[in-house]
Amino acid sequence: MTTKIFLKPGRDRSALRRHPWIFEGAIQKIEGAKRPGEVVEIIDAKGRWLARGTFSPRSQIAVRLLSWDPSEAIDPAFFRSRVRQAVLGRDLIRPPIGSSARRLIHAEADGLPGTIVDQYGNYLVCQFLTAGAERWQEPLVAELKSQLSPTGIYERSDVTVRQKEGLHPVSGPIEGSEPPGLLEIEEGPCRFAVDVRNGHKTGFYLDQRDNRARVRDYAASADVLDCFSYTGGFAVSALVAGASKVTCVDVSSDALELVKYNAGLNHIAEDRLETIRGDVFNTLRSLRDSGKEFDVVVLDPPKFAETKNQLERAARGYKDINLFAMKNIRTGGVLFTFSCSGAMDPLLFQKVVAGAAQDAGRQVQILGRLNQPADHPVALSFPEGHYLKGLLCRVW
Ligand code: SAH
């Protein structure tokens, strides 16, 4: 018998709106076994069937909902069909992505909570982040194999969020051959080496692809500062598009080594790239003190707020870096500023940047609003999936 989860009175609204999460606090009682990843039925306080999903006994998000159709079984065929739809959706993106790397499965947005799959050429890299994703990975991997015939499928489920699910970190090959130490991808006119085994996320920030193209529009002959550069996604884009000089700042020396390697892959003369290993907050201050100014500054920090509770502190961090970045920009130069904290909504982010402009004493215009690309879609029923936002600003 499948496990039944009964909700408290009045706690059925989010499931009715097809939001895919049931929080522990909404649950009145559970009838049946409490096995990780197993399929459970959600019943409202009046005894009506609402939805079906997978159970995470250790997480505050107790259930990830998968189906609102009582006649739809959650079985291997279900997962295989979700994978087919996700891949079809990527193939239908117009204009095409113009890259040999793309996100194939974007978790909740593709009806597969907890599952991330990125394609890097002939290799696929997966993350299974919830008990349900872990339990049902076999049919999912089988369908990926039949849809894409990859050379290899590699797992990078070595992320801390899995602890919330009581899952251990896992990484290694799942299918086929192991990817090389550095995999090469093409993105527009650029080439990048990606370390899918040790890099952040699945190796590369695919979510900034469209925004790297926007940076290329502003890069010709520009003096560019790429803060939180990681392996140089923005830096190399700017150099390929004709920036006269790019300065990268990151705390990670491994990341900066890969920036140099990536610049070399694109035949960039060494003297056009400078790397500074250091903290962005301090480096922006010292650049300012030395009187250095830039035409284009990119600020793409890591997630400052994991949850709403950390928003206030995060807002101060975003304000500081934006304030100092603005002080380092030549009159009429541009700032690309981002936040990938899902907890910070676009309007709040804009207010923080406005506060920074005021304190920097600069007049700032928004030229464009920046987002995650089409292969990182957002389900209307799961607006939290819109995590990456940014502003393209002109600074006078
Ligand atoms: N812009 C990159 C992705 C940035 S990821 C791209 O498009 O590929 C965030 C980066 O910030 C990581 O490389 C991390 O090492 C670096 N980082 C985190 N905190 C930092 C700090 N205080 N100062 C400098 N770098 C930092």
Residues whose N, C-alpha, C, O or C-beta is under 5 A from the ligand:
A	BS01	SAH	Y205 Q208 F228 S229 Y230 T231 G233 F234 V249 D250 V251 S252 A255 G278 D279 V280 D300 P301 P302
